[in-house]
């Protein structure tokens, strides 16, 4: 009920101190007069999530939730890639440096928080996916109420196994609820990335539109959701998502231990090292 109460007791924008888009390092934010805001991910080159990037997104969610004239949030990218997922440099620590380990704990806790906040927010959230969305990029979109993707040679999916990682339990459960258990088993194990039309067929996204119509289509979809009375919509969202959120919160500490244990495994650190060496050869 916390999110609902926070939503119904928003403070006036004049008391909030609206933050200009230019003051964010990694984000562009626009507030429409039509009842919603637009968040453009803008961390070059591929919107990979580092700690600072995620903290900025959390701040935007906080700010928009408090704005009386913004009941929705469209999330898209300022680049050709929606998001390549987690910044793998946050995970690479072959020397087991203590300060890097502390940052890893904070990094994963923040990713958990971002996922929870986006999934629970009383805001109407629409992911306007205008490019590739592997791993964390896909995860970000799965936490939104509605997902539309530009048609093109882009792919989307959870491909963590391709770099030796495993999707956390909560993301697995969310993925199962979206694409079904059997599809989730196949796609998660193989690290499968799907083209827009294939992702649409299994329900990973809700709509595919021409690239040039993506943002106008997202705006039209937002208008449809904004017509629903807020109290009933927010309460329904809370009820439908309560069980998942409760399980997530209850097992959050175990998830942190499991993730950091996996990341610190010498085999994974070696895999990451080889990955970075291969990238260097390409540049």
C-alpha positions as CSV (number, residue, x, y, z in Angstrom):
1,X,0.0,0.0,0.0
2,X,3.0,2.3,0.4
3,X,3.3,3.2,-3.3
4,X,-0.4,3.9,-3.5
5,X,-0.2,6.3,-0.4
6,X,2.9,8.0,-1.8
7,X,1.1,8.5,-5.1
8,X,-2.0,10.0,-3.5
9,X,-0.1,12.4,-1.4
10,X,2.1,14.0,-4.1
11,X,3.5,17.4,-3.4
12,X,3.0,20.3,-5.8
13,X,5.6,20.6,-8.6
14,X,6.4,24.2,-7.3
15,X,7.7,22.6,-4.1
16,X,9.6,19.9,-5.8
17,X,12.2,21.8,-7.6
18,X,12.0,20.2,-11.1
19,X,15.4,19.0,-12.3
20,X,16.4,20.0,-15.8
21,X,17.4,17.2,-18.1
22,X,20.8,18.7,-18.7
23,X,21.7,18.2,-15.0
24,X,21.6,14.4,-15.4
25,X,24.8,12.8,-16.6
26,X,23.2,9.9,-18.3
27,X,19.5,10.8,-18.8
28,X,17.3,13.1,-20.8
29,X,14.0,13.8,-19.2
30,X,11.0,15.6,-20.7
31,X,7.7,16.5,-18.9
32,X,4.7,16.6,-21.2
33,X,1.6,18.7,-20.5
34,X,-0.4,15.6,-21.5
35,X,0.0,13.9,-18.1
36,X,3.2,11.9,-18.5
37,X,7.0,12.2,-18.7
38,X,9.6,10.7,-21.1
39,X,12.9,9.3,-19.9
40,X,15.6,8.8,-22.5
41,X,18.5,6.6,-21.5
42,X,21.7,8.4,-22.6
43,X,24.8,6.6,-21.4
44,X,27.1,6.1,-24.4
45,X,27.7,4.0,-26.2
46,X,25.0,1.3,-25.4
47,X,23.3,2.4,-22.1
48,X,24.9,-0.3,-20.0
49,X,23.9,0.0,-16.4
50,X,26.6,1.1,-14.0
51,X,25.9,2.2,-10.4
52,X,25.6,5.9,-11.1
53,X,23.3,5.3,-14.1
54,X,20.9,3.3,-12.1
55,X,20.8,5.8,-9.3
56,X,19.9,8.5,-11.8
57,X,17.0,6.4,-13.1
58,X,15.8,5.9,-9.5
59,X,15.9,9.6,-8.9
60,X,13.7,10.2,-12.0
61,X,11.1,7.7,-10.8
62,X,11.1,9.4,-7.4
63,X,10.6,12.9,-9.0
64,X,8.0,11.9,-11.5
65,X,5.9,10.0,-8.8
66,X,5.8,13.3,-6.9
67,X,4.6,15.4,-9.8
68,X,0.9,16.0,-9.8
69,X,0.7,16.5,-13.6
70,X,2.7,13.3,-14.5
71,X,0.9,10.0,-14.0
72,X,3.0,8.1,-16.5
73,X,6.5,7.5,-17.7
74,X,7.7,6.4,-21.2
75,X,11.2,4.9,-21.1
76,X,13.2,4.9,-24.4
77,X,16.8,5.4,-25.5
78,X,18.7,8.4,-27.0
79,X,20.8,5.9,-28.9
80,X,20.4,3.0,-31.5
81,X,20.5,0.5,-28.6
82,X,17.8,0.5,-26.0
83,X,20.2,-1.0,-23.4
84,X,22.9,-3.6,-23.5
85,X,22.2,-4.5,-19.9
86,X,24.6,-4.6,-17.0
87,X,28.0,-2.9,-17.3
88,X,30.2,-5.9,-17.0
89,X,33.1,-3.8,-15.7
90,X,31.2,-3.6,-12.5
91,X,31.5,-7.3,-12.1
92,X,35.1,-7.8,-13.1
93,X,37.4,-8.1,-10.0
94,X,40.0,-10.8,-10.6
95,X,42.2,-9.5,-7.8
96,X,39.3,-9.6,-5.3
97,X,39.9,-5.9,-4.3
98,X,37.9,-5.1,-1.2
99,X,36.6,-1.7,-2.3
100,X,35.5,-3.3,-5.6
101,X,33.7,-6.0,-3.7
102,X,31.8,-3.4,-1.6
103,X,30.9,-1.6,-4.8
104,X,29.6,-4.9,-6.3
105,X,27.3,-5.4,-3.3
106,X,26.0,-1.8,-3.7
107,X,25.7,-2.3,-7.5
108,X,23.5,-5.4,-7.2
109,X,21.4,-4.0,-4.4
110,X,20.7,-1.0,-6.5
111,X,19.8,-3.1,-9.5
112,X,17.4,-5.0,-7.2
113,X,15.9,-1.7,-6.0
114,X,15.5,-0.3,-9.5
115,X,13.7,-3.4,-10.6
116,X,11.4,-3.4,-7.6
117,X,10.7,0.3,-7.8
118,X,9.9,0.2,-11.5
119,X,7.7,-2.9,-11.1
120,X,5.8,-1.3,-8.1
121,X,5.5,2.3,-9.2
122,X,2.0,3.6,-9.4
123,X,3.0,5.4,-12.6
124,X,1.9,4.0,-15.9
125,X,5.1,2.7,-17.4
126,X,5.7,2.1,-21.1
127,X,8.9,0.8,-22.6
128,X,9.4,2.2,-26.1
129,X,12.2,-0.1,-27.2
130,X,14.0,1.5,-30.1
131,X,17.0,-0.9,-30.4
132,X,18.6,-4.0,-29.0
133,X,17.6,-4.9,-25.5
134,X,19.6,-7.9,-24.2
135,X,19.9,-9.0,-20.6
136,X,19.4,-6.0,-18.3
137,X,17.8,-4.0,-21.1
138,X,15.2,-6.7,-21.5
139,X,14.8,-6.8,-17.7
140,X,14.1,-3.1,-17.5
141,X,11.3,-3.4,-20.1
142,X,9.8,-6.5,-18.3
143,X,9.2,-4.3,-15.3
144,X,7.1,-1.9,-17.3
145,X,3.3,-2.1,-17.7
146,X,3.5,-2.1,-21.5
147,X,6.2,-2.9,-24.0
148,X,6.4,-1.8,-27.6
149,X,9.3,-2.3,-29.9
150,X,10.4,-0.8,-33.1
151,X,10.5,-3.2,-36.1
152,X,13.9,-3.9,-37.4
153,X,17.0,-6.0,-37.0
154,X,17.0,-5.6,-33.2
155,X,16.8,-8.4,-30.7
156,X,15.5,-8.7,-27.1
157,X,15.9,-11.4,-24.4
158,X,17.7,-12.5,-21.3
159,X,21.1,-13.9,-22.6
160,X,23.0,-13.9,-19.3
161,X,24.1,-17.5,-19.8
162,X,26.2,-16.4,-22.8
163,X,28.7,-14.8,-20.5
164,X,28.5,-17.4,-17.7
165,X,25.9,-15.7,-15.6
166,X,22.4,-16.8,-14.5
167,X,19.4,-14.6,-14.3
168,X,18.3,-14.0,-10.6
169,X,15.4,-16.0,-9.3
170,X,13.1,-12.9,-9.3
171,X,13.9,-12.2,-13.0
172,X,13.3,-15.8,-13.8
173,X,9.9,-15.6,-12.2
174,X,9.0,-12.4,-13.9
175,X,10.0,-13.9,-17.3
176,X,7.9,-17.0,-16.6
177,X,4.9,-14.8,-15.9
178,X,5.4,-13.1,-19.3
179,X,6.4,-15.9,-21.7
180,X,5.3,-19.1,-19.9
181,X,7.4,-21.7,-18.1
182,X,8.5,-23.8,-21.1
183,X,9.6,-20.8,-23.2
184,X,11.4,-19.3,-20.2
185,X,13.3,-22.5,-19.6
186,X,14.4,-22.7,-23.3
187,X,15.3,-19.0,-23.7
188,X,17.0,-18.5,-20.3
189,X,19.1,-21.7,-20.6
190,X,20.2,-21.0,-24.2
191,X,20.4,-17.2,-23.7
192,X,18.1,-16.8,-26.7
193,X,17.6,-13.3,-28.2
194,X,14.4,-12.8,-30.3
195,X,13.6,-10.5,-33.2
196,X,10.7,-8.2,-32.6
197,X,8.0,-10.2,-34.4
198,X,9.1,-13.4,-32.6
199,X,9.2,-11.6,-29.3
200,X,5.6,-10.4,-30.0
201,X,4.4,-14.0,-30.7
202,X,5.5,-15.2,-27.2
203,X,4.3,-12.1,-25.3
204,X,7.8,-10.7,-24.5
205,X,6.5,-7.5,-26.0
206,X,3.0,-6.2,-26.5
207,X,3.3,-4.5,-29.9
208,X,5.7,-4.0,-32.8
209,X,5.5,-0.7,-34.7
210,X,7.6,1.0,-37.5
211,X,10.6,2.7,-36.0
212,X,9.5,6.1,-37.1
213,X,6.2,5.7,-35.4
214,X,7.5,4.3,-32.1
215,X,7.2,7.4,-29.9
216,X,3.9,8.6,-31.4
217,X,2.5,5.1,-30.8
218,X,3.8,5.1,-27.2
219,X,2.1,8.5,-26.7
220,X,-1.2,7.1,-28.0
221,X,-0.9,4.0,-25.8
222,X,-0.2,6.2,-22.8
223,X,-3.3,8.3,-23.5
224,X,-5.4,5.0,-23.4
225,X,-4.0,4.2,-19.9
226,X,-4.4,7.7,-18.6
227,X,-8.1,7.5,-19.2
228,X,-8.5,4.8,-16.5
229,X,-9.3,6.3,-13.1
230,X,-6.1,6.3,-11.1
231,X,-7.3,4.8,-7.8
232,X,-8.7,1.7,-9.4
233,X,-5.8,1.2,-11.8
234,X,-3.1,1.6,-9.1
235,X,-4.9,-0.7,-6.6
236,X,-5.3,-3.3,-9.3
237,X,-1.7,-3.2,-10.2
238,X,-0.7,-3.5,-6.6
239,X,-3.0,-6.6,-6.0
240,X,-1.8,-8.3,-9.2
241,X,1.9,-7.8,-8.3
242,X,1.8,-8.2,-4.5
243,X,2.9,-11.9,-4.3
244,X,5.9,-11.4,-6.6
245,X,7.0,-8.3,-4.7
246,X,6.7,-10.0,-1.4
247,X,8.8,-13.0,-2.5
248,X,11.3,-10.6,-4.0
249,X,11.7,-8.6,-0.8
250,X,11.8,-11.7,1.4
251,X,14.6,-13.3,-0.6
252,X,16.5,-10.2,-1.5
253,X,19.4,-10.8,0.9
254,X,19.8,-14.4,-0.4
255,X,19.8,-13.2,-3.9
256,X,22.6,-10.7,-3.1
257,X,24.7,-13.4,-1.6
258,X,24.0,-15.8,-4.5
259,X,24.8,-13.2,-7.1
260,X,28.1,-12.0,-5.5
261,X,29.1,-15.6,-5.0
262,X,28.6,-16.4,-8.6
263,X,30.4,-13.2,-9.8
264,X,33.4,-14.0,-7.5
265,X,33.8,-17.5,-8.9
266,X,37.2,-17.7,-10.5
267,X,35.7,-19.4,-13.6
268,X,33.4,-16.4,-14.2
269,X,36.1,-13.9,-13.6
270,X,38.2,-15.8,-16.2
271,X,35.3,-15.7,-18.6
272,X,34.9,-12.0,-18.1
273,X,38.6,-11.5,-18.6
274,X,38.5,-13.4,-21.9
275,X,35.4,-11.3,-22.9
276,X,37.2,-8.0,-22.4
277,X,40.3,-9.3,-24.2
278,X,38.2,-10.2,-27.2
279,X,36.6,-6.7,-27.1
280,X,40.0,-5.1,-27.1
281,X,41.0,-7.0,-30.2
282,X,38.0,-5.7,-32.0
283,X,38.8,-2.1,-31.3
